[in-house]
Amino acid sequence: MGGIADYSGSLVLQRPIAERTTVTLQRHRQPTIEIESSSGRSIATALDTLAPGGEPITYEAARALFADDSRRWAAYVAGLFLVLMRERGISIAGGARIAIDSQVPEGKGVSSSAALETAAMAAITEAFDVPMTTAELGALCQTAENLVAGAPCGIMDQMACVFGEPRSLMALLCRPAELHAPVPIPAGIEFWGLDSGERHFVGPSASPDEGGSAYTVVRAAAFMGLRMIASRRRPIERQHPDGVEYLAQLTPAEFEACALPDSMSGAEFLQRYGATSDAVTRVDASVRYRVRQCAAHPVYEHARVSRFRDLLLGPDTEVRRREAGELMYQSHASYGACGLGSPGTDRLVALVRAAGHPAGLYGARITGGGSGGTVVVMGRSDARPAIDRLAQRYEAQTGHRPYIFAGSSPGVASSWRRATSGSSRSRL
């Protein structure tokens, strides 16, 4: 629970999947970074390309360096070296050979990029003896994804890959990254993921008239709403005398009192309000944004996630399970209202709802950044046969047999510093 509300200061609840990304690093004397993936991709980047004369290049220059489709995947690893140079003043002596072996499928909304980043950063910091806390590791990986890879993700994915535990949900208040006590998953409940077969994408779009990917447009619209609320503080100034830094600071009632417009063109917003406070998206004058819904989502999602946590922490009853499942359905519907749904994920959620409580299934929602990818399902721990039947129905209707994500495992924090390689699992 939480998803795209992380960049707006919401509480999020996440758990790693069982699939693993492993990064193995060997230092060598040549000043090059050689990266090879088990998928068959390989690339070599000279360190003086990232830091000519010892001076790190700008993030804008780095995005241009890895902008080509054949090189973009390497930004998630090579970009970490640049982030360490720019943010930590680290000087890299020599180079490295890096091998990537990943079981985490790409484009399915289960954070394959965050799994790669956190595993690679763990290996780099160990091999080059870079002092760093686990929280810093997650934050710097987000910096690399935002500013080198150019994907405007929040902090949730990286922190889940670092701090996730198998039988608990990581609880993170994203203001910007405040860890709360993990939420134990009741023994009678389990979570599964069903892959819709529709590829999920968060990064920048090649089409300028789209203002970026759908995720980017929704994020920009949320920050537009925040900027508009900040400009008319009177409805909320008593409750928030120091202002509102995150949308999720507002209660639903406070948000409704702000009366945001349903939509606004980028051109009108720029003329009236100027830029937003978001460092990783920009408002495109040619795009019309769903301001109200995109700003409402994190406000209501924070309330849903907070209630979901309370339900899991209380007695494990049928009534509470059904309420938690309904919160998942509401979250999924809100994604769709923002423009981040998809036919396949909607179909999967509808199949879960149709099977319902008699099959031991309580709720379902799209994961991560939306627009395809995977649906997470909550059910009784003995409901795996129902999940298998649901996957068969989806295949009969669409021709795609969903990959089923089942089980969990620890994040990178559980083993980091104990070996010269880093391993990380991503999250549903």
BAMAR-69122 format. One record per residue (C-alpha): residue in three letters; z, x, y. Coordinates in steps of 0.02 Angstrom, whole numbers, plus 32768, in hexadecimal, padded with zeros to 4 digits. Last residue first. Layout:
N
AlaZXY
...
//
This chain:
428
Leu7F1D810D7EE1
Arg7F4881C47EF3
Ser7F0782747EDD
Arg7F4A82F27E64
Ser7F6C83A47E93
Ser7F6D844E7E43
Gly7F8284F57E99
Ser7F6585A07E4E
Thr7FCA863E7E62
Ala806185F27E08
Arg811185B47E2B
Arg80FA85A37EE7
Trp80BA84F07ED3
Ser80EB84977E33
Ser813E83F37E66
Ala80FC83FB7F18
Val804983E67ED7
Gly806183317EA5
Pro80AC82F47E02
Ser805182837D85
Ser801181D27D71
Gly7FD181567CF2
Ala7F3180F37CEA
Phe7E9080FB7D4F
Ile7E0F808D7CFA
Tyr7D5880BA7D16
Pro7CFE80187D32
Arg7C687FEA7CC5
His7BD87FC27D3A
Gly7B557F417D08
Thr7B927EC97D8E
Gln7BCD7E297D39
Ala7BE07E677C87
Glu7C2E7F097CC5
Tyr7CAB7EA87D2D
Arg7CD87E3D7C98
Gln7CF37ED87C2C
Ala7D627F277CB1
Leu7DCA7E877CB6
Arg7DDD7E8B7BFA
Asp7E1D7F3F7C03
Ile7E997F127C8D
Ala7ED87E7F7C25
Pro7EF37EF37B91
Arg7F557F687C06
Ala7FCF7EDD7C35
Asp80697F217BD8
Ser80B27F777C74
Arg80A37ED37CD1
Gly80257ED87D5D
Met7FF07F287E00
Val7F387F4E7E18
Val7EE97FD47E86
Val7E327FB97EB4
Thr7DC180517EC0
Gly7D2E80897F29
Gly7CD280187F9F
Ser7CE0800A805B
Gly7D9C802D805B
Gly7DF280C480A7
Gly7E7480D6801F
Thr7E80804F7F9C
Ile7E407F9B7F8C
Arg7EC47F1E7F59
Ala7F0C7ECA7EC0
Gly7F9C7E587E91
Tyr80077E0E7E07
Leu7FB37E287D5E
Gly80157DFA7CC1
Ala7F887D977C75
Pro7FE17CF17C96
His80087D347D46
Gly7F567D417D81
Ala7EB27D497D22
Ala7E5B7CF87DB7
Arg7EB67D687E33
Val7E827E047DD4
Leu7DCE7DC87DCB
Ala7DCE7DA37E86
Val7E0F7E537EA9
Leu7D837E9C7E40
Arg7D007E327E99
Asp7D3F7E647F45
Thr7D397F1B7F0F
Gly7C857F067ED8
Pro7C487EA47F6F
Ser7C977F1E7FEC
Gly7D257F188069
Leu7D3E7F8980FF
Gly7D017F17818B
Cys7DAB7EF881DB
Ala7DB47E4A818E
Gly7D907E9980E4
Tyr7E227F1180F6
Ser7E917E7F8128
Ala7E607E228089
His7E977EB78021
Ser7F3F7EBF8079
Gln7F5B7E06805B
Tyr7F347E1A7FA1
Met7FB17EAA7F98
Leu80367E417FEF
Glu80167DB87F6E
Gly803C7E367EE4
Ala80E37E5F7F32
Glu810D7DA57F3C
Arg80DF7D8F7E85
Arg814B7E227E50
Arg81DD7DDC7EB6
Val81D37D337E5F
Glu81C47D827DB3
Thr82627DE67DCF
Asp82847EA07DDD
Pro83217E9F7E48
Gly83087EF87EEF
Leu82B97FA07F18
Leu820B7F637EE9
Leu821A7ECC7F5B
Asp825D7F327FED
Arg81CB7FAA7FDD
Phe814E7F1A7FE0
Arg81A67ED3807A
Ser818F7F7780D8
Val80DB7F83809C
Arg80B37ED380D9
Ala81057EEE8184
His80A87F948199
Glu80097F3B8164
Tyr80217EB681EA
Val80247F348277
Pro7FA67FA78222
His7F267F198211
Ala7F3D7ECC82BD
Ala7EE47F5C8316
Cys7E497F4C82A8
Gln7E507E8E82B7
Arg7E5E7E8D8374
Val7DE27F15839C
Arg7D4F7EE4832F
Tyr7CDE7F658385
Arg7C2F7F5183CD
Val7BD47FF883C3
Ser7B5B80448443
Ala7BE1809384B2
Asp7C2A80F3841F
Val7CE5810B842A
Arg7D1A81B283E4
Thr7D7A81E28349
Val7DE3827A8319
Ala7E5A829683AB
Asp7E8E81E083BF
Ser7EDE81BB8468
Thr7E4F814A849E
Ala7DCC81758521
Gly7DAC811485C2
Tyr7DFD806C85DD
Arg7D877FF9863E
Gln7CDF80548635
Leu7D00809D858A
Phe7D347FF48548
Glu7C9A7F9C858E
Ala7C25801E8543
Gly7C7C8019849A
Ser7C5E7F5F8492
Met7CF37EEF847C
Ser7D327E7C83F3
Asp7DB67DFB83CD
Pro7E0C7E1A8473
Leu7EC27E53846D
Ala7F487DD28490
Cys7FDE7E4884A8
Ala80577DBF8472
Glu800A7DC483C5
Phe803F7E7983B3
Glu80F37E5583E1
Ala80FA7DC98361
Pro80AD7E3782DA
Thr81317EBC82FD
Leu80F57F54835C
Gln811D8007832A
Ala80887FFA82B2
Leu8013800D8347
Tyr805280BD8365
Glu808281138408
Val80C78078845B
Gly812280908501
Asp81CB80D9852C
Pro8213802F8559
His81DE7FE684B0
Gln82377F3F8496
Arg82427F17854F
Glu81957F5D8572
Ile813D7EEE84F4
Pro80E37E668556
Arg80E17ED185F6
Arg808C7F6A85AD
Arg7FDB7F4085DF
Ser7F837FEA85D8
Ala7FDD801D8539
Ile7F9D7F8184E2
Met7EEA7FAD8511
Arg7EFE805F84D2
Leu7F468022842D
Gly7EB77FA88417
Met7E3980328435
Phe7E99809B83B7
Ala7E8080128336
Ala7DC780068362
Ala7DAF80C18347
Arg7DFE80B2829B
Val7D8D8021826D
Val7CF2807E82A7
Thr7D23811B8246
Tyr7D4280B681A8
Ala7C97806381BA
Ser7C4B811181C3
Gly7C178155826D
Gly7BEB80FA830E
Glu7B6A809582AC
Asp7AE080B7832A
Pro7AF981728311
Ser7AC2816D825A
Ala7AF5820C81FE
Ser7BA081C081DF
Pro7C41822181EC
Gly7CB582268157
Val7D1081988100
Phe7C9D816B806E
His7CBB80FF7FD4
Arg7C3280EE7F52
Glu7C2480457EFF
Gly7C4380527E44
Ser7CD87FDD7E54
Asp7D5380577E06
Leu7DEE7FFF7DC2
Gly7E98804D7DE3
Trp7F3680237D83
Phe7FEB80077DB5
Glu807F7FE07D44
Ile81187F717D4C
Gly81A27F4F7CCD
Ala81FC7FF47CE8
Pro820B7FD57DA3
Ile81AF80567E0D
Pro822F80C17E6A
Val821380C97F27
Pro821C817C7F66
Ala8299819A7FF5
His824281A7809D
Leu81CC823180D5
Glu81A08232818F
Ala80EC826481B0
Pro80A8823A825F
Arg80EF81BE8282
Cys80A3819681D6
Leu813C814F8180
Leu8126819080CF
Ala816C81428031
Met812C81987F94
Leu812881167F0A
Ser818B81437E70
Arg816D815B7DB6
Pro80F281EE7DBC
Glu812682437E60
Gly80BE82657EFB
Phe80F282EC7F78
Val805783577F8D
Cys7FC882E47F5C
Ala801F82537FB3
Met803382BE8050
Gln7F7982E78052
Asp7F448233803C
Met7FBA81E780BD
Ile7F95825A8151
Gly7F0B81F281A0
Cys7E52820E8182
Pro7DD18231820A
Ala7D548291819C
Gly7D03831F81FE
Ala7D0C83A08172
Val7D4C842081EF
Leu7DB783BB8269
Asn7DF783268206
Glu7DF3836D8156
Ala7E388416818D
Thr7EC083C681F6
Gln7EF183568163
Cys7F0583F380FA
Leu7F73843C8182
Ala7FE683A3817B
Gly7FF883A780BE
Leu8022846080B9
Glu8099844E814B
Ala80FD83CD80E9
Thr810484418052
Thr814884CD80BE
Met80E3856880E7
Pro80ED862580E1
Val8041867080BA
Asp804786EC8029
Phe7F8986FD801B
Ala7F8386C37F65
Glu800B86407F7A
Thr7FC985FA801E
Ile7F1885F37FD9
Ala7F4A85A07F33
Ala7FB4851A7F87
Met7F2A84FD8007
Ala7EAA84E77F7D
Ala7F1384677F1F
Thr7F37840A7FC0
Glu7E8384087FF8
Leu7E3883D77F50
Ala7EB183477F35
Ala7E95830F7FE8
Ser7DD9830C7FCD
Ser7DE482AB7F29
Ser7E4D82297F82
Val7E4181957F0B
Gly7DBE812F7F6A
Lys7D38813E7EE4
Gly7CC181B47F3F
Glu7CEC824D7ED7
Pro7D3B82457E2B
Val7DDD82A57E11
Gln7DCA83117D74
Ser7DB383AC7DDF
Asp7D9A84627DB2
Ile7D8584D17E4B
Ala7D74858E7E43
Ile7D9585F97EDD
Arg7D6486AF7EF2
Ala7DBC86F77F89
Gly7DA9876C801D
Gly7DEE8808806B
Ala7E7D87FF80E8
Ile7E9187528137
Ser7EEA875481DF
Ile7F5C86BD81F6
Gly7F78867C82A6
Arg7FC885DD8262
Glu7F5C855482AD
Arg7EB985B182CA
Met7EB8862C8239
Leu7F0A85B581BD
Val7E91852C81F2
Leu7DFE85A381DA
Phe7E3685CF812A
Leu7E4C85168101
Gly7D9A84F3813A
Ala7D5A855C80A8
Val7DA584DC8031
Tyr7D7D842D8074
Ala7CE8847480D2
Ala7C9984A3802B
Trp7C6483EE8009
Arg7BFC83ED80A9
Arg7B8D847F8074
Ser7AFA842C801A
Asp7B058394808C
Asp7AF184038127
Ala7B7E83EE81A4
Phe7BE384838166
Leu7BBD84FB81F5
Ala7BB1846C8273
Arg7C6184358244
Ala7C9B84EA8257
Ala7C5084F68305
Glu7CAF845B833A
Tyr7D4D84A282ED
Thr7D3B853A835B
Ile7D1A85E78312
Pro7DAA865A82E6
Glu7DAC87038341
Gly7DB3879882C9
Gly7D0F87DF8308
Pro7CB8874682C4
Ala7D3B86D28276
Leu7CEF864A820A
Thr7C4886A281F4
Asp7CA7874681ED
Leu7CF88703814F
Ala7C5186FC80F9
Thr7C338658809F
Ala7BF9864B7FEB
Ile7BC985A77F98
Ser7BC985597EEB
Arg7BAA84AE7EA0
Gly7BA1849B7DE4
Ser7C1E840D7DCB
Ser7C9D84907D92
Ser7CA284C67E48
Glu7C8585737E8E
Ile7CC285B67F35
Glu7CA786677F71
Ile7D0386928011
Thr7CC687398053
Pro7D1787D3809F
Gln7D00883E8001
Arg7DA588857FC4
His7DD088007F44
Arg7E5187757F2F
Gln7E4787007E9A
Leu7E6586467EB2
Thr7E7385B87E34
Val7E6985047E71
Thr7E9584737DFE
Thr7E7183BC7E23
Arg7EC983467DAC
Glu7EB982927D74
Ala7F5E82387D55
Ile7F5E81D77DF9
Pro7FDC82027E7F
Arg804A81797ECC
Gln8048812A7F79
Leu80B080BC7FEC
Val808680BD80A6
Leu80F28094813E
Ser8082807D81D4
Gly806680F28267
Ser7FB580C38299
Tyr7F5D8151823D
Asp7FB38116819D
Ala7F78806181AE
Ile7ED680898151
Gly7F2E808480AA
Gly7FDD803C80B0
Met800080008000
//
